[in-house]
Amino acid sequence: MSRPATEAEINLGRALCPQLSWEGGVVNEAGQFHTVLLANDQAVIRMARTEASSAQMPRSIRLHNLVAGQLPYRVPTACSAMLEFEGRNAVALRFIPGTAHAPHRGDPVVLRRIVQDLAAVDLQPLAADLAEPFAFRGRWNDGSRSRCLGYLSGQLRTAAESVFAQIAHLDQVPPSLVHGDLAGQNMHWADGKLVGILDWDLACAWDPALNTAYLALWHGQDLVEQIAPDTEQARRARIWLGLMGLERLSDALSRSDKPRLDKLMRKIGPRILRAAAAAGARNR
């Protein structure tokens, strides 16, 4: 989802980083909260798409800069002042080379190291700029739970009830740094090595098992037990994967365009059942 940059966007690049060439740039429009101007191998321009993302940009950029000092991977830090563009904030970030990892595969040893590196980050310097847990969709409430349970029946409904009952336990886990979306273009790889991690807007202090769950969604859910640093985090990652599946169901049930729920359930149904089995393991 890219297009040629407009003259106004090229001029924005010149204003933010006049020493770089922005001619012939393209704008990636795939992001929900930002568009990105790419034109050279030194910097990219991040432009807020919404008023909310514009308001969050100063906090997000501070967080990127702080995280960069604690990880062995590159993080896109600011290399310009922030300017207003078409009524919203924009900033230049350092370019991170590499490409997304192929889905449904990955070296679990490398992936486990990423989980451990994130867990080792000191949260104290980041505390003022971290997002809140559930920042993307919001916390589960009676309405979203009822929506899912009302659609499900039989074994899947029982499984979902068991998974929902685990939320209170998950809230009690000692937190560490959770990225929020360890997948696809947010992780740049080269020659099998992780070069950098992008888009820290949703990073927060939360259950570290979420990082395993995010990585497993992209690299393969059969790798959960190999990615997780220990069996307890693997168990919680399975529960989180079930909750993520139920979030997708809740979203689909809220839509007015009649999405293919049968197709969705074939995908998330086994995930919910495995999450319930993991929840049951806690009580044995």
N, C-alpha and C positions, 0 to 999 in steps of 0.2 A: 504494500500500500504506500507507494511513493509517487511523487510528481515533481516536475521541475520547480525550482524555487522562483518565487516572484521577484521582481526588481526591488520591492520593498523589503523582502526578506534578505536579499543579497546586501542591500544597504544596511540592514541591521547587523549582519555579520561584519561589515566594514566598520561600523560604529563601535562594536564590541571588541574586535580584534583587527585593527587596521593594518597590522603587519602581515596578515595572512590573505591568501586569495580565496574569494568566495564565488568566483565566476563558475558557471556551469553546475552549481550546487543542486542537490535534490532534497526534498523534504519528506521524511518518513512520517506518515500519519497513523501508524499502527497503534500508538500509545493512546490509552484512554484519557490521560491527564495532560500529556504534552505532545507537541510535534517537535521534530528534531531536524535541523538543517545540517547536512553533511556535504562538505566540499573539499576537504583536505585531510591530511593524516596527522594533524596537530591539535585540532579543536573541533567541537561541534557546538551548535547553538540550540539550547533548549528553550522552547517557547510554551508558556502555559496555555492550555486550551480552555480552561474554565476559570471563573472568578475564585473558586475554592482552591484550585491548584496554584493559582497566582498568589493567593494569600499565604499558602503553605511554602512557597518556594524559598524565602529567606531561611526558614527553619530547616528545610530539606538540605539546602546547600551547606549550612553550618554542620549538619550531621554528616554529610558526605566527607567534608574536610576532616572531621574528628575521627571517623571510622578509618579513614585512609592511613592514619598513623599507627593503627593497631593490627593491621592484617598483612600477611605476606603476599597479597594479591593487589593488583592495581584497582583503584576506585576513582571514578571521574570527579575530580575536584574542580572548583571554579578557577578560571584563569582570566576573568574579567570582572568588572563591576556589573551590577544588575541594572538593566534599563527597562523602561516601559515600552511595549510594542503593541500597538492596536489595543491599548487599554489594559494590557496584562503584562506581567513580568517576563523577562527573558534574560538569559545569562549564557556565557560561553563556558564549556567544560572541556577538560583535557580529553583528547581522543584515546580510546582504549582499543587496541587492535585485537584481531581474532574473530571467530565466528561461533555461532551456537553449536553445541554438541548435538550429534545425531540422537533423536529420541529413541527410547526403549532399549538403551544399552548404556554401559558405562562401567568403569573400573571401581568396584566398591571400596577398595583400599583408598583410592584418591578421594572418593566422595565422603568416606568416613573422616578423612583428614580435614575436609572443609567443615564438617559439622564440629569437629573438635576445635578448629581454629576460631570459629564463631563463638563457641562456648568460652574460650579463653579471653575474649575481649572484656576489658574493664568497663562496666556500665556507668560507673560514677561520672566520668567526664562527659558522657553522652546524655545523662539523665534529662536535662532540660530540653533537649531537642528530639527525643524519641517520640514516635507516634504512640497512640494508645492501642492495646490489644483490640482485635475486632474492628479496627479503623476502616477497613474496606467495605464490609457489609453491615457492620453493627452487630451487637450481641444478639444471641438467640432470645426470643421473647415468647410469650404464650401464643401469640398469633402465628409466628413462623413454625413453632413446634406443632401446633394443632393442624396447620395446613399440611404438613408432611404426614402426620399420623392419620389424618382423615383420608388421605389418598392411599396409604399403604394398608395391607391387610395380612392376616395370617402370620407366617414366620417372619416376614420382613417388618411388619408393624411391631412385633415383639422385640425384634433385633433393634429397631430404631429407638424404642423406649429404653432399652438397656444402654444404648449409646448416649442418648440424651442425659441419662442419669449420671454419666461420668463427668459432665461439664464441671460440676462443683469440685470434684476431686482434681481435675486438671488445673483449676484456678489456684490450687494450693501448692503447685509444684514450684520450687525455687526457680526464679527466672534467670535467663541469660539472653544474649543478643539473638534475636530472630529476624531474619532478613525480610520475610513476607512474601517473596515470590522468586524462589531459586529455580528458574526454569528458562528455557529458550534463549531469547536474545538478551536476557539479563545476565547471562554468564558467557564470557568470551573465552574460547579455547584456541590453542594452537599446538599442533603436534602432541595431542593427548594431555597437555598441561593446561591448567586453568590460569589464564592471564589476568583476568579482572572480573569483578562483580559490579554491575550497574544497578541503578534505580533503587536507592535505599529509602525512598519516601515513606514506605510502610514499616520500616524497621522499628522494633519495639523490644521491651523487656518482657519475655513470655517463655512458655515451655520450650526448652531446647529441642524436644522431640519433633516440634513442627519443622525444623530445618531438614530432618530426615524425611518427614512426610512430603515436603515440597520437592526434594531431590528425587524421591521415589516416583512421584507423579510423572516426572519427565523421563527419568532414566530407567524405570521399571519397578513396579511394586513388588516383584519377586525378590528385589534386592534389599528390602527394608531391614531384615535381620542382619545383613552384612554391612549395611551403611551405619546403623545405629551403634553408638559406642558401647552399649550394654543392653541386656535383655529387657530391662524395665523401660528404657527409652524406645526400644523396638515395639513393645506392647502399646505404649502411649501413641506412637506414630501410627499404628494400625487404627487406634480409636480416632485420631485426628483425620485420617483418610476417610473413615466412615462419616464423620461430621462434615467434611468437605463435600462428600457425595450428597448428603442431606441438604447442604446449602444450595447445591445445584438444583436439587429437586424443588426446594422452596422457591428459588428464583423462577424456575420453569412454570410452576403452578401459579405464579403471580402475573405471568405474561398473558396478553390478550390475543396473541397470534397462533395459539394452539400448537405448541411445539410437539415433536415426536416423543411423547413420554415413554412409549414402549422401548424405543431405541435407547433413551437415557437410562431406563431401569436395567436393561441388559448390561450396561456399563457399570452402573453404581451399585446394583443389587448385591453382587458378590463382595464388594467393598464394605457394605453395611453389615453383611453377615460375618465377615472376618473381624470387623470392629467389635461386634457383639461378642464374638468368641474371645477376643482380647480383653474386653471388659469383664467377662466371666472369669478369666484367669486371675484377675485381681482378687476375687473373692474366694479363691480355692486355697 
